[in-house]
Amino acid sequence: MNRSRPPVFAAAALVLTLSIAACSTKATSSSTAAGAPGVSDSTIKLGMLVDLSGAFATSGKTSNAASQFAVDEINAAGGVCGKKIELVVRDHGYDVQKAITAYDEVAPQVLGFLNVYGSAITSALRDKIAANDMLVGLTAFAPTLLGDPHLLVVGSTYDIQAINSVDWMVREGMLKSGDTLGHIYLEGELGENSLKGSTFAAGKLGLKLVGQQIKPTDADLTSQVNAMKAAGAKAILLDSTAKQTAAVAGAAQAAGLDVPIMGNVATFSTSLLSTAAAPALLEHYYRVSGIGLLSADTPAVKQLADKWKAKFGAQQPESGGAVVLAYLSTHLFAKIISGTCGDLTRKGALAARAKVTSFSIDGLGPALDLSDPAQPTSRASQIHRPGKDVYAGMKLVEDFKVSDLAKEYQVKTGT
């Protein structure tokens, strides 16, 4: 399905739009239901359930910081509906039970959740989210989360990212019909949905697919890599944690498996380029992403990178992708709730979400089409590869592109 895309506008224009759209506190209080959760005369509280201590902590921490950057920016421009945004943050450690406990604690305090981190976490909370009429932003790209008006899935889904990855490797001559493609993937929504994409692409392109499932806690992936070598894999798709990316690259080098390794957006952290795995990663690793690069040469991205540098100095973000996604998603969330100043309730926020059909900030990602919650907001992906001389360790190989296979693919949603 190839839908038309809206034009791109700059971050400065977005902030101006939010300021103009912001309603007065007086107007809001006169028409908002008394005691609306998370809303006071001066603030709008939004929840954050992120991984600050678990398998994806490097990404979660940078995501948290970038959301705060965007909130500070929005508040400095007058806030939303004449109110300042305040974040209520909890760590779920990428543990479903901890996430449920944290949700139950935070939900009564907030209008909605700016970020729930992880597909598995979100899936476990969906019944609660629906029962509470919550609007929820996500750091998750599972297609099974589509079709739910409560959830905001930003960018291409895991299955589409995998399809675009395989298509790119075939176009680049890394794979050809009859070759074997290996896929090492995490158990659960992330990996299993990515596998749907690689299975579709392999079937269409005449490739043999060999899969190996792993757990987020697996540290030694030598056996999985050896299985790829035994199967004659000419390339490896990887859905894993960043530490597991280093393990796969190191094991492949030790086994003499000289093939490209294509990981999804969560498989890299900047500090990997300071480890023993760096040479193998620089030679063999690529990354697919549905969001933009923090090293991109656009005013909005430079402004965001400068914010990080001003706050953290020489300490580069562990996940540039998480910074970009969180910043973009925070501005999107703010745009949505700025459209319901006269009804700052949870149901009002859901109704406002349905009215926002397009969104973009130049350089931070492709133009997003939010008109149909059952379809991905984008089918485009970028291809990156690591570089020690670029900010946040990643440089552009191919700009946003929707492969013909991705256009053809029918996404299976969770509804």
C-alpha positions in Angstrom: 0.0 0.0 0.0 1.6 3.2 -1.1 0.0 6.2 0.5 0.9 9.8 -0.3 3.1 11.5 2.3 2.8 15.0 3.7 5.4 17.7 3.3 8.2 18.2 5.9 8.4 21.1 8.2 11.1 22.3 10.5 11.3 21.9 14.3 11.1 25.7 14.8 7.8 25.8 13.0 6.5 23.0 15.2 7.3 24.8 18.4 5.6 27.9 17.0 2.6 25.9 16.1 2.4 24.4 19.6 2.6 27.9 21.1 -0.1 29.3 18.8 -2.3 26.2 19.4 -1.9 26.4 23.2 -5.1 27.3 24.9 -5.3 29.5 27.9 -5.5 27.9 31.4 -8.8 29.7 31.9 -10.4 28.2 28.8 -9.1 24.7 29.7 -10.3 24.7 33.3 -13.7 25.9 32.3 -14.4 22.9 30.0 -12.2 20.1 31.4 -13.9 17.4 33.5 -13.1 18.1 37.2 -10.3 15.9 38.5 -9.0 14.8 35.1 -6.0 12.6 35.9 -2.7 14.3 35.5 -4.1 17.8 34.8 -3.9 20.8 37.1 -4.2 24.5 36.6 -0.5 24.7 35.8 0.7 21.2 34.7 0.0 18.2 32.5 1.6 15.1 33.9 2.7 12.3 31.4 4.0 8.9 32.3 7.2 7.2 31.2 7.8 3.5 31.6 11.3 2.9 30.3 14.2 0.4 30.7 16.9 2.0 32.8 18.4 -1.2 34.2 17.6 -4.1 31.9 18.6 -5.5 28.6 17.9 -2.3 26.7 19.0 0.2 29.4 21.5 2.0 27.1 18.7 2.9 24.7 16.2 3.5 27.6 18.4 6.0 29.3 19.1 8.0 26.2 15.5 7.9 25.3 14.6 9.3 28.7 17.1 12.2 28.4 15.8 13.1 24.9 12.2 13.2 25.9 13.2 15.7 28.7 15.0 17.8 26.1 11.8 18.1 24.1 9.7 18.8 27.1 12.0 21.6 28.3 11.9 23.0 24.8 8.1 22.9 24.7 7.7 24.3 28.2 10.1 27.2 27.4 7.8 28.0 24.4 4.8 28.3 26.6 3.9 24.7 27.2 0.7 23.0 25.9 -2.7 24.6 26.5 -1.0 27.1 28.8 0.4 24.4 31.0 3.8 22.9 31.6 4.5 19.2 30.8 5.8 17.2 33.7 7.2 13.7 33.3 6.6 10.9 35.8 9.3 8.3 35.1 9.6 4.7 36.3 12.1 2.0 35.4 10.7 -1.4 34.3 14.0 -3.1 33.7 12.5 -4.8 30.6 10.6 -7.0 33.0 6.8 -7.4 32.3 5.8 -7.8 36.0 7.8 -4.8 37.0 6.2 -2.9 34.2 2.7 -3.8 35.3 3.5 -2.7 38.9 4.9 0.5 37.7 1.9 1.2 35.4 -0.5 0.6 38.2 1.4 3.1 40.3 1.8 5.8 37.7 -1.6 5.6 35.8 -3.7 7.4 38.4 -1.3 10.3 38.3 -1.1 11.0 34.5 -3.2 12.1 31.6 -1.4 9.6 29.3 1.9 7.9 28.8 4.5 9.7 26.7 6.6 6.6 26.4 6.2 2.9 27.1 9.4 1.1 26.2 9.3 -2.3 24.5 6.8 -4.3 22.5 6.5 -7.1 25.0 5.9 -4.6 27.8 3.2 -2.8 25.8 1.5 -6.1 24.9 1.2 -7.0 28.5 -0.3 -3.6 29.4 -2.8 -3.3 26.5 -5.9 -4.3 28.4 -5.1 -1.8 31.2 -4.4 0.9 28.6 -7.7 0.3 26.9 -9.6 0.2 30.2 -8.1 3.5 31.3 -8.7 5.2 27.9 -4.9 6.1 27.8 -3.1 7.6 24.9 0.3 6.0 24.9 3.5 6.8 22.9 5.8 3.9 22.3 9.4 2.9 21.8 8.3 -0.3 20.0 7.7 -1.2 16.4 5.8 -4.4 16.5 3.1 -4.6 13.8 0.8 -6.4 16.3 0.5 -3.1 18.1 -1.1 -1.4 15.1 -4.8 -0.9 14.8 -5.2 0.3 18.4 -6.1 4.0 18.6 -4.6 4.1 22.1 -1.1 3.4 20.8 1.3 5.6 18.7 3.8 3.4 16.7 6.2 5.8 15.0 8.0 4.7 11.8 8.3 1.4 10.0 7.5 -1.8 11.9 10.0 -4.7 12.6 8.7 -6.8 9.8 9.0 -4.0 7.3 12.5 -3.1 8.5 13.5 -6.7 7.9 12.0 -6.6 4.4 13.8 -3.4 3.5 17.0 -4.9 4.9 16.9 -8.0 2.8 15.9 -6.0 -0.3 18.9 -3.7 0.2 21.4 -6.6 0.6 20.1 -8.1 -2.7 20.3 -4.8 -4.5 23.9 -4.4 -3.2 24.9 -7.8 -4.4 25.4 -9.2 -1.0 22.7 -11.9 -1.6 21.3 -13.5 -4.7 18.6 -16.0 -5.5 19.5 -19.4 -4.1 21.6 -18.1 -1.2 21.0 -18.8 2.4 20.1 -15.9 4.8 20.6 -16.4 8.5 18.4 -14.7 11.0 19.2 -14.5 14.7 16.3 -13.1 16.5 15.0 -12.4 20.1 12.1 -14.4 21.4 8.9 -12.4 21.8 7.2 -9.7 19.7 10.4 -8.0 18.5 12.2 -10.9 17.0 9.2 -13.0 15.9 7.6 -10.1 14.0 10.9 -9.4 12.3 11.1 -13.0 11.3 7.7 -12.6 9.5 9.4 -9.9 7.4 12.5 -11.9 6.6 10.4 -14.9 5.8 8.3 -12.9 3.3 11.3 -11.3 1.7 13.2 -14.6 1.4 10.3 -16.2 -0.2 9.9 -13.4 -2.7 13.6 -13.2 -3.6 14.3 -16.9 -3.8 16.5 -17.1 -0.6 16.7 -19.9 1.9 16.1 -18.7 5.4 17.7 -20.3 8.6 16.5 -18.9 11.9 18.0 -19.1 15.4 16.0 -17.8 18.4 17.7 -16.2 21.4 16.8 -14.7 24.7 17.7 -11.2 25.9 19.9 -12.7 28.6 21.9 -14.9 26.3 25.6 -13.8 26.3 27.5 -16.4 24.3 26.1 -16.7 20.8 28.8 -18.9 19.4 26.5 -21.8 18.8 24.1 -19.7 16.9 26.8 -18.2 14.7 28.3 -21.7 14.1 24.8 -22.8 13.0 24.7 -20.0 10.5 28.2 -21.0 9.2 27.1 -24.7 8.9 24.0 -23.7 6.9 26.2 -21.7 4.5 24.7 -18.3 5.3 25.8 -15.5 3.1 24.4 -12.8 5.4 22.9 -12.5 8.9 19.9 -10.5 10.0 20.1 -9.7 13.7 17.5 -8.7 16.2 19.2 -8.5 19.6 20.5 -6.3 22.3 23.6 -4.2 21.6 25.8 -6.5 23.7 24.6 -9.4 21.7 25.6 -7.6 18.5 29.1 -7.5 19.7 28.9 -11.2 20.6 27.7 -12.2 17.1 30.3 -10.0 15.4 33.1 -11.5 17.5 31.9 -15.1 17.1 31.6 -14.6 13.3 35.1 -13.3 13.1 36.4 -16.1 15.2 34.6 -18.7 13.0 35.9 -17.2 9.8 32.3 -16.3 8.8 33.0 -13.2 6.6 29.5 -12.0 5.9 27.5 -8.8 6.3 25.5 -8.5 9.6 22.3 -6.4 9.4 20.8 -5.4 12.7 17.6 -3.5 13.6 17.6 -0.1 15.2 18.1 -1.4 18.8 21.1 -3.6 18.0 23.8 -0.9 18.3 25.2 1.3 21.1 28.0 3.9 20.5 30.3 2.3 23.1 30.6 -0.9 21.1 33.1 1.0 19.0 35.4 1.1 22.0 35.3 -2.6 22.6 37.3 -5.5 21.1 34.4 -6.1 18.7 34.9 -2.7 17.0 37.0 -4.0 14.1 34.5 -6.7 13.2 31.6 -4.3 13.5 33.3 -1.6 11.3 33.9 -4.2 8.6 30.7 -6.3 8.7 27.9 -4.5 10.6 25.0 -2.5 9.1 21.8 -1.2 10.7 18.3 -0.7 9.4 16.2 2.1 11.0 12.8 3.6 10.5 14.0 6.9 12.1 16.8 9.3 11.3 20.4 9.7 12.3 21.7 12.0 15.1 24.6 12.8 12.7 22.3 14.1 10.0 23.1 17.5 8.5 19.8 19.3 9.0 19.0 22.2 11.3 16.6 20.3 13.5 19.1 17.4 14.0 22.0 19.7 14.7 19.9 21.5 17.3 19.1 18.2 19.0 22.7 17.1 18.9 23.8 20.4 20.3 21.4 20.0 23.2 22.9 16.7 24.0 26.5 18.1 23.9 25.5 21.0 26.1 24.1 18.7 28.7 26.6 15.8 28.6 29.7 17.3 27.0 32.0 14.8 25.3 29.9 11.8 26.5 28.1 10.8 23.3 24.6 9.1 23.5 24.7 5.4 23.6 21.8 5.2 21.2 21.5 8.1 18.7 18.4 6.4 17.4 16.7 6.5 20.8 17.5 10.2 21.1 15.9 11.0 17.7 12.8 8.8 18.3 12.1 10.1 21.8 12.5 13.8 20.7 10.3 13.3 17.7 7.7 11.3 19.6 7.5 13.9 22.4 6.8 16.7 19.9 4.2 14.5 18.2 2.5 13.8 21.6 2.5 17.5 22.4 0.9 18.4 19.1 -1.9 15.9 19.7 -2.8 17.1 23.2 -2.5 20.8 22.0 -5.6 20.0 19.9 -7.8 19.2 22.9 -7.3 22.2 25.2 -11.0 22.5 25.7 -11.3 18.9 26.8 -8.0 17.9 28.6 -9.3 14.4 29.5 -8.1 11.0 28.4 -11.0 10.6 26.0 -10.3 14.1 24.7 -6.7 13.1 24.0 -7.8 10.0 22.1 -10.2 12.1 20.0 -7.4 14.6 19.3 -5.1 11.8 18.2 -7.6 10.9 15.5 -7.4 14.4 14.1 -3.6 14.4 13.6 -3.1 12.6 10.3 0.5 13.7 9.4 3.7 14.7 11.2 7.4 15.3 10.5 10.5 17.1 11.6 13.1 17.6 9.0 15.9 15.0 9.3 14.5 13.2 12.3 12.6 10.7 10.2 10.4 10.2 7.2 7.1 12.1 6.9 4.6 10.1 9.1 1.1 9.2 7.9 -1.1 8.7 11.0 -4.4 8.7 9.1 -5.0 4.9 9.6 -3.9 3.4 13.0 -4.1 -0.1 11.4 -1.2 0.8 8.9 2.4 1.6 9.7 3.0 5.4 9.9 5.9 4.8 7.5 7.2 1.9 5.3 10.6 3.7 4.7 13.9 2.7 6.2 17.4 4.1 6.2 20.5 1.9 6.1 23.4 2.9 8.4 26.8 1.6 9.2 29.2 2.4 12.1 32.0 5.0 11.9 34.3 6.2 14.6 34.5 9.7 13.0 30.7 10.4 13.1 28.6 11.6 16.0 26.9 8.8 17.9 28.9 6.3 15.9 26.5 5.9 12.9 26.6 7.2 9.3 24.2 7.1 6.4 24.6 4.5 3.7 21.1 4.8 2.0 18.5 7.4 2.8 14.8 6.6 3.5 13.5 4.2 0.9 10.4 2.0 0.6 11.2 -1.2 -1.2 8.8 -2.6 -3.7 8.5 -5.6 -1.4 7.6 -3.4 1.6 4.8 -1.7 -0.5 3.4 -5.2 -1.4 3.6 -6.6 2.1 0.3 -6.9 4.0 1.0 -6.0 7.6 -0.8 -8.3 10.1 -2.0 -6.2 13.0 -3.0 -7.2 16.5 -6.6 -6.2 16.0 
